[in-house]
Amino acid sequence: MDIKILGTGCCNCLRLEVLVLEVLDELRVRGATVEKVADERTMSYFLVGDSPPGLVINGELVSAGRVPSKSEISRWITKVMGEIEHE
């Protein structure tokens, strides 16, 4: 699983990173890659007019412009885990 946190390092971007790491730990997800992306070109590719922070899971933007709740993050990660198992 590839997770990107899009942002320049503001407090909301850092909060999002902490929440993602907490959810991964709670779900006992191993082998996930969590990458902080501050590169303007990469951020603009995913965010397309939205503002940071952004959350990308396996290449799909799932949240932009806000810090989602832990339950939302958990739901998105669980969904991707289910898709990976069915491949």
N, CA, C and O atoms as CSV, one atom per row, in Angstrom:
chain,resi,resn,atom,element,x,y,z
A,1,MET,N,N,0.851,-1.169,0.000
A,1,MET,CA,C,0.000,0.000,0.000
A,1,MET,C,C,0.895,1.228,0.000
A,1,MET,O,O,1.850,1.325,0.771
A,2,ASP,N,N,0.567,2.157,-0.875
A,2,ASP,CA,C,1.345,3.384,-1.018
A,2,ASP,C,C,0.482,4.564,-0.584
A,2,ASP,O,O,-0.574,4.810,-1.168
A,3,ILE,N,N,0.923,5.287,0.428
A,3,ILE,CA,C,0.171,6.420,0.968
A,3,ILE,C,C,1.033,7.666,0.856
A,3,ILE,O,O,2.194,7.684,1.265
A,4,LYS,N,N,0.426,8.720,0.284
A,4,LYS,CA,C,1.113,10.000,0.167
A,4,LYS,C,C,0.328,11.057,0.942
A,4,LYS,O,O,-0.892,11.161,0.824
A,5,ILE,N,N,1.054,11.830,1.730
A,5,ILE,CA,C,0.467,12.964,2.433
A,5,ILE,C,C,0.987,14.206,1.741
A,5,ILE,O,O,2.181,14.504,1.780
A,6,LEU,N,N,0.079,14.925,1.108
A,6,LEU,CA,C,0.450,16.101,0.326
A,6,LEU,C,C,0.350,17.339,1.192
A,6,LEU,O,O,-0.710,17.633,1.744
A,7,GLY,N,N,1.450,18.065,1.314
A,7,GLY,CA,C,1.424,19.286,2.104
A,7,GLY,C,C,2.813,19.824,2.338
A,7,GLY,O,O,3.818,19.147,2.122
A,8,THR,N,N,2.838,21.053,2.784
A,8,THR,CA,C,4.104,21.761,2.956
A,8,THR,C,C,4.666,21.657,4.367
A,8,THR,O,O,5.716,22.232,4.656
A,9,GLY,N,N,3.989,20.938,5.243
A,9,GLY,CA,C,4.475,20.790,6.610
A,9,GLY,C,C,3.716,21.624,7.617
A,9,GLY,O,O,4.176,21.808,8.744
A,10,CYS,N,N,2.549,22.137,7.223
A,10,CYS,CA,C,1.737,22.916,8.156
A,10,CYS,C,C,1.186,22.003,9.249
A,10,CYS,O,O,1.325,20.782,9.165
A,11,CYS,N,N,0.572,22.575,10.255
A,11,CYS,CA,C,0.080,21.769,11.379
A,11,CYS,C,C,-0.980,20.762,10.928
A,11,CYS,O,O,-1.030,19.655,11.464
A,12,ASN,N,N,-1.822,21.114,9.962
A,12,ASN,CA,C,-2.828,20.168,9.476
A,12,ASN,C,C,-2.186,19.005,8.721
A,12,ASN,O,O,-2.654,17.871,8.813
A,13,CYS,N,N,-1.131,19.281,7.987
A,13,CYS,CA,C,-0.416,18.218,7.272
A,13,CYS,C,C,0.217,17.254,8.269
A,13,CYS,O,O,0.166,16.038,8.083
A,14,LEU,N,N,0.806,17.794,9.313
A,14,LEU,CA,C,1.416,16.960,10.348
A,14,LEU,C,C,0.357,16.164,11.105
A,14,LEU,O,O,0.575,14.999,11.440
A,15,ARG,N,N,-0.781,16.784,11.373
A,15,ARG,CA,C,-1.880,16.088,12.041
A,15,ARG,C,C,-2.366,14.913,11.203
A,15,ARG,O,O,-2.630,13.829,11.723
A,16,LEU,N,N,-2.482,15.145,9.889
A,16,LEU,CA,C,-2.914,14.083,8.985
A,16,LEU,C,C,-1.923,12.920,9.008
A,16,LEU,O,O,-2.325,11.757,9.037
A,17,GLU,N,N,-0.642,13.235,8.995
A,17,GLU,CA,C,0.373,12.189,9.035
A,17,GLU,C,C,0.253,11.355,10.311
A,17,GLU,O,O,0.315,10.127,10.260
A,18,VAL,N,N,0.085,12.012,11.438
A,18,VAL,CA,C,-0.039,11.303,12.710
A,18,VAL,C,C,-1.275,10.403,12.691
A,18,VAL,O,O,-1.207,9.254,13.128
A,19,LEU,N,N,-2.395,10.909,12.192
A,19,LEU,CA,C,-3.615,10.105,12.135
A,19,LEU,C,C,-3.436,8.877,11.243
A,19,LEU,O,O,-3.861,7.779,11.604
A,20,VAL,N,N,-2.811,9.061,10.087
A,20,VAL,CA,C,-2.578,7.938,9.177
A,20,VAL,C,C,-1.720,6.877,9.851
A,20,VAL,O,O,-2.031,5.688,9.778
A,21,LEU,N,N,-0.647,7.296,10.502
A,21,LEU,CA,C,0.231,6.346,11.188
A,21,LEU,C,C,-0.495,5.628,12.323
A,21,LEU,O,O,-0.282,4.434,12.532
A,22,GLU,N,N,-1.344,6.338,13.053
A,22,GLU,CA,C,-2.123,5.715,14.122
A,22,GLU,C,C,-3.074,4.661,13.561
A,22,GLU,O,O,-3.187,3.568,14.116
A,23,VAL,N,N,-3.756,4.986,12.464
A,23,VAL,CA,C,-4.701,4.043,11.850
A,23,VAL,C,C,-3.960,2.813,11.343
A,23,VAL,O,O,-4.412,1.688,11.555
A,24,LEU,N,N,-2.832,3.016,10.678
A,24,LEU,CA,C,-2.052,1.871,10.194
A,24,LEU,C,C,-1.644,0.968,11.347
A,24,LEU,O,O,-1.687,-0.256,11.224
A,25,ASP,N,N,-1.250,1.562,12.461
A,25,ASP,CA,C,-0.859,0.785,13.630
A,25,ASP,C,C,-2.061,0.044,14.222
A,25,ASP,O,O,-1.963,-1.136,14.558
A,26,GLU,N,N,-3.192,0.738,14.348
A,26,GLU,CA,C,-4.395,0.120,14.916
A,26,GLU,C,C,-4.894,-1.035,14.051
A,26,GLU,O,O,-5.367,-2.043,14.574
A,27,LEU,N,N,-4.790,-0.892,12.734
A,27,LEU,CA,C,-5.235,-1.948,11.818
A,27,LEU,C,C,-4.162,-3.015,11.601
A,27,LEU,O,O,-4.384,-4.009,10.908
A,28,ARG,N,N,-3.002,-2.788,12.205
A,28,ARG,CA,C,-1.852,-3.703,12.072
A,28,ARG,C,C,-1.448,-3.907,10.617
A,28,ARG,O,O,-1.145,-5.020,10.187
A,29,VAL,N,N,-1.451,-2.808,9.873
A,29,VAL,CA,C,-1.028,-2.853,8.473
A,29,VAL,C,C,0.491,-2.810,8.441
A,29,VAL,O,O,1.111,-1.899,8.989
A,30,ARG,N,N,1.073,-3.792,7.803
A,30,ARG,CA,C,2.530,-3.863,7.679
A,30,ARG,C,C,2.894,-3.695,6.212
A,30,ARG,O,O,2.136,-4.098,5.330
A,31,GLY,N,N,4.022,-3.116,5.957
A,31,GLY,CA,C,4.501,-2.972,4.588
A,31,GLY,C,C,3.937,-1.780,3.839
A,31,GLY,O,O,4.195,-1.627,2.645
A,32,ALA,N,N,3.177,-0.936,4.510
A,32,ALA,CA,C,2.660,0.264,3.850
A,32,ALA,C,C,3.772,1.305,3.784
A,32,ALA,O,O,4.560,1.451,4.718
A,33,THR,N,N,3.824,2.015,2.679
A,33,THR,CA,C,4.774,3.106,2.507
A,33,THR,C,C,4.044,4.417,2.716
A,33,THR,O,O,3.061,4.697,2.029
A,34,VAL,N,N,4.510,5.223,3.656
A,34,VAL,CA,C,3.923,6.532,3.912
A,34,VAL,C,C,4.962,7.572,3.526
A,34,VAL,O,O,6.065,7.606,4.072
A,35,GLU,N,N,4.588,8.419,2.574
A,35,GLU,CA,C,5.516,9.420,2.056
A,35,GLU,C,C,4.907,10.807,2.193
A,35,GLU,O,O,3.757,11.037,1.819
A,36,LYS,N,N,5.703,11.731,2.740
A,36,LYS,CA,C,5.283,13.134,2.785
A,36,LYS,C,C,5.747,13.787,1.489
A,36,LYS,O,O,6.920,13.698,1.128
A,37,VAL,N,N,4.828,14.441,0.795
A,37,VAL,CA,C,5.140,15.063,-0.489
A,37,VAL,C,C,4.910,16.569,-0.378
A,37,VAL,O,O,3.784,17.020,-0.171
A,38,ALA,N,N,5.984,17.337,-0.519
A,38,ALA,CA,C,5.898,18.792,-0.462
A,38,ALA,C,C,6.226,19.430,-1.811
A,38,ALA,O,O,6.157,20.650,-1.953
A,39,ASP,N,N,6.579,18.615,-2.791
A,39,ASP,CA,C,6.912,19.102,-4.121
A,39,ASP,C,C,5.672,19.717,-4.775
A,39,ASP,O,O,4.647,19.053,-4.925
A,40,GLU,N,N,5.776,20.978,-5.159
A,40,GLU,CA,C,4.634,21.717,-5.721
A,40,GLU,C,C,4.054,21.037,-6.960
A,40,GLU,O,O,2.834,20.978,-7.111
A,41,ARG,N,N,4.892,20.533,-7.831
A,41,ARG,CA,C,4.427,19.901,-9.072
A,41,ARG,C,C,3.605,18.644,-8.765
A,41,ARG,O,O,2.528,18.444,-9.326
A,42,THR,N,N,4.118,17.818,-7.885
A,42,THR,CA,C,3.400,16.597,-7.517
A,42,THR,C,C,2.104,16.931,-6.795
A,42,THR,O,O,1.070,16.316,-7.058
A,43,MET,N,N,2.151,17.899,-5.888
A,43,MET,CA,C,0.941,18.284,-5.161
A,43,MET,C,C,-0.116,18.817,-6.114
A,43,MET,O,O,-1.288,18.464,-5.988
A,44,SER,N,N,0.272,19.663,-7.069
A,44,SER,CA,C,-0.705,20.230,-7.995
A,44,SER,C,C,-1.289,19.163,-8.911
A,44,SER,O,O,-2.439,19.280,-9.333
A,45,TYR,N,N,-0.513,18.117,-9.229
A,45,TYR,CA,C,-1.026,17.016,-10.056
A,45,TYR,C,C,-2.192,16.329,-9.345
A,45,TYR,O,O,-3.219,16.051,-9.965
A,46,PHE,N,N,-2.042,16.057,-8.058
A,46,PHE,CA,C,-3.089,15.362,-7.323
A,46,PHE,C,C,-4.201,16.291,-6.859
A,46,PHE,O,O,-5.375,15.929,-6.930
A,47,LEU,N,N,-3.851,17.478,-6.386
A,47,LEU,CA,C,-4.841,18.348,-5.765
A,47,LEU,C,C,-5.695,19.124,-6.776
A,47,LEU,O,O,-6.842,19.445,-6.464
A,48,VAL,N,N,-5.197,19.428,-7.941
A,48,VAL,CA,C,-5.933,20.110,-9.018
A,48,VAL,C,C,-6.900,21.168,-8.475
A,48,VAL,O,O,-8.118,21.009,-8.561
A,49,GLY,N,N,-6.355,22.226,-7.929
A,49,GLY,CA,C,-7.174,23.335,-7.461
A,49,GLY,C,C,-7.576,23.257,-6.004
A,49,GLY,O,O,-7.985,24.265,-5.426
A,50,ASP,N,N,-7.471,22.091,-5.396
A,50,ASP,CA,C,-7.753,21.970,-3.963
A,50,ASP,C,C,-6.520,22.408,-3.182
A,50,ASP,O,O,-5.422,22.504,-3.730
A,51,SER,N,N,-6.715,22.668,-1.913
A,51,SER,CA,C,-5.581,23.066,-1.084
A,51,SER,C,C,-5.161,21.901,-0.188
A,51,SER,O,O,-5.953,21.000,0.088
A,52,PRO,N,N,-3.902,21.929,0.262
A,52,PRO,CA,C,-3.440,20.887,1.174
A,52,PRO,C,C,-4.139,21.006,2.523
A,52,PRO,O,O,-4.706,22.058,2.818
A,53,PRO,N,N,-4.119,19.995,3.327
A,53,PRO,CA,C,-3.436,18.739,3.077
A,53,PRO,C,C,-4.244,17.834,2.155
A,53,PRO,O,O,-5.460,17.964,2.020
A,54,GLY,N,N,-3.526,16.920,1.532
A,54,GLY,CA,C,-4.171,15.931,0.681
A,54,GLY,C,C,-3.718,14.544,1.092
A,54,GLY,O,O,-2.611,14.362,1.599
A,55,LEU,N,N,-4.581,13.575,0.867
A,55,LEU,CA,C,-4.257,12.193,1.185
A,55,LEU,C,C,-4.502,11.340,-0.060
A,55,LEU,O,O,-5.605,11.308,-0.606
A,56,VAL,N,N,-3.451,10.655,-0.490
A,56,VAL,CA,C,-3.508,9.794,-1.669
A,56,VAL,C,C,-3.195,8.379,-1.217
A,56,VAL,O,O,-2.173,8.129,-0.577
A,57,ILE,N,N,-4.090,7.451,-1.559
A,57,ILE,CA,C,-3.872,6.046,-1.228
A,57,ILE,C,C,-3.857,5.256,-2.524
A,57,ILE,O,O,-4.832,5.253,-3.275
A,58,ASN,N,N,-2.744,4.588,-2.778
A,58,ASN,CA,C,-2.544,3.808,-4.007
A,58,ASN,C,C,-2.916,4.599,-5.262
A,58,ASN,O,O,-3.592,4.095,-6.158
A,59,GLY,N,N,-2.456,5.851,-5.299
A,59,GLY,CA,C,-2.629,6.676,-6.482
A,59,GLY,C,C,-3.951,7.396,-6.595
A,59,GLY,O,O,-4.165,8.126,-7.564
A,60,GLU,N,N,-4.851,7.217,-5.637
A,60,GLU,CA,C,-6.164,7.861,-5.677
A,60,GLU,C,C,-6.275,8.907,-4.572
A,60,GLU,O,O,-6.045,8.615,-3.399
A,61,LEU,N,N,-6.629,10.127,-4.965
A,61,LEU,CA,C,-6.848,11.190,-3.989
A,61,LEU,C,C,-8.145,10.893,-3.248
A,61,LEU,O,O,-9.213,10.834,-3.859
A,62,VAL,N,N,-8.055,10.707,-1.931
A,62,VAL,CA,C,-9.246,10.395,-1.149
A,62,VAL,C,C,-9.694,11.565,-0.281
A,62,VAL,O,O,-10.829,11.580,0.196
A,63,SER,N,N,-8.816,12.548,-0.070
A,63,SER,CA,C,-9.173,13.704,0.743
A,63,SER,C,C,-8.286,14.879,0.365
A,63,SER,O,O,-7.099,14.714,0.081
A,64,ALA,N,N,-8.884,16.078,0.366
A,64,ALA,CA,C,-8.114,17.295,0.072
A,64,ALA,C,C,-8.723,18.481,0.810
A,64,ALA,O,O,-9.942,18.590,0.947
A,65,GLY,N,N,-7.855,19.361,1.277
A,65,GLY,CA,C,-8.295,20.608,1.875
A,65,GLY,C,C,-8.778,20.524,3.308
A,65,GLY,O,O,-9.257,21.514,3.863
A,66,ARG,N,N,-8.658,19.360,3.909
A,66,ARG,CA,C,-9.118,19.202,5.293
A,66,ARG,C,C,-8.406,18.001,5.916
A,66,ARG,O,O,-7.761,17.212,5.225
A,67,VAL,N,N,-8.537,17.885,7.228
A,67,VAL,CA,C,-7.996,16.724,7.930
A,67,VAL,C,C,-9.176,15.781,8.186
A,67,VAL,O,O,-10.059,16.095,8.984
A,68,PRO,N,N,-9.190,14.634,7.514
A,68,PRO,CA,C,-10.294,13.698,7.723
A,68,PRO,C,C,-10.202,13.055,9.106
A,68,PRO,O,O,-9.157,13.080,9.755
A,69,SER,N,N,-11.315,12.483,9.533
A,69,SER,CA,C,-11.342,11.819,10.837
A,69,SER,C,C,-10.623,10.470,10.766
A,69,SER,O,O,-10.394,9.930,9.683
A,70,LYS,N,N,-10.275,9.942,11.931
A,70,LYS,CA,C,-9.633,8.626,11.968
A,70,LYS,C,C,-10.546,7.562,11.371
A,70,LYS,O,O,-10.072,6.642,10.704
A,71,SER,N,N,-11.847,7.680,11.603
A,71,SER,CA,C,-12.769,6.668,11.067
A,71,SER,C,C,-12.808,6.721,9.539
A,71,SER,O,O,-12.903,5.682,8.887
A,72,GLU,N,N,-12.735,7.918,8.967
A,72,GLU,CA,C,-12.686,8.024,7.502
A,72,GLU,C,C,-11.411,7.385,6.965
A,72,GLU,O,O,-11.451,6.603,6.015
A,73,ILE,N,N,-10.287,7.723,7.576
A,73,ILE,CA,C,-9.008,7.165,7.135
A,73,ILE,C,C,-9.026,5.650,7.262
A,73,ILE,O,O,-8.574,4.941,6.364
A,74,SER,N,N,-9.544,5.161,8.368
A,74,SER,CA,C,-9.632,3.722,8.587
A,74,SER,C,C,-10.494,3.060,7.516
A,74,SER,O,O,-10.142,1.997,7.005
A,75,ARG,N,N,-11.606,3.675,7.180
A,75,ARG,CA,C,-12.497,3.133,6.151
A,75,ARG,C,C,-11.792,3.050,4.802
A,75,ARG,O,O,-11.903,2.042,4.105
A,76,TRP,N,N,-11.067,4.107,4.431
A,76,TRP,CA,C,-10.361,4.125,3.138
A,76,TRP,C,C,-9.273,3.065,3.095
A,76,TRP,O,O,-9.133,2.357,2.098
A,77,ILE,N,N,-8.508,2.952,4.163
A,77,ILE,CA,C,-7.415,1.975,4.194
A,77,ILE,C,C,-7.972,0.547,4.195
A,77,ILE,O,O,-7.442,-0.328,3.510
A,78,THR,N,N,-9.034,0.316,4.959
A,78,THR,CA,C,-9.661,-1.002,4.986
A,78,THR,C,C,-10.194,-1.382,3.610
A,78,THR,O,O,-10.081,-2.535,3.194
A,79,LYS,N,N,-10.769,-0.423,2.912
A,79,LYS,CA,C,-11.284,-0.676,1.558
A,79,LYS,C,C,-10.146,-1.109,0.627
A,79,LYS,O,O,-10.284,-2.078,-0.121
A,80,VAL,N,N,-9.031,-0.392,0.677
A,80,VAL,CA,C,-7.886,-0.725,-0.169
A,80,VAL,C,C,-7.327,-2.094,0.208
A,80,VAL,O,O,-6.942,-2.867,-0.669
A,81,MET,N,N,-7.279,-2.397,1.499
A,81,MET,CA,C,-6.798,-3.709,1.934
A,81,MET,C,C,-7.679,-4.829,1.361
A,81,MET,O,O,-7.170,-5.873,0.953
A,82,GLY,N,N,-8.985,-4.609,1.333
A,82,GLY,CA,C,-9.893,-5.588,0.770
A,82,GLY,C,C,-9.683,-5.763,-0.720
A,82,GLY,O,O,-9.763,-6.879,-1.235
A,83,GLU,N,N,-9.413,-4.664,-1.419
A,83,GLU,CA,C,-9.163,-4.735,-2.859
A,83,GLU,C,C,-7.873,-5.488,-3.144
A,83,GLU,O,O,-7.796,-6.245,-4.111
A,84,ILE,N,N,-6.864,-5.286,-2.310
A,84,ILE,CA,C,-5.581,-5.965,-2.491
A,84,ILE,C,C,-5.752,-7.472,-2.287
A,84,ILE,O,O,-5.168,-8.273,-3.017
A,85,GLU,N,N,-6.556,-7.853,-1.286
A,85,GLU,CA,C,-6.765,-9.276,-1.005
A,85,GLU,C,C,-7.478,-9.980,-2.154
A,85,GLU,O,O,-7.248,-11.167,-2.385
A,86,HIS,N,N,-8.342,-9.264,-2.879
A,86,HIS,CA,C,-9.132,-9.879,-3.960
A,86,HIS,C,C,-8.398,-9.921,-5.284
A,86,HIS,O,O,-8.933,-10.446,-6.260
A,87,GLU,N,N,-7.185,-9.384,-5.348
A,87,GLU,CA,C,-6.433,-9.388,-6.607
A,87,GLU,C,C,-5.816,-10.733,-6.868
A,87,GLU,O,O,-5.147,-10.918,-7.885
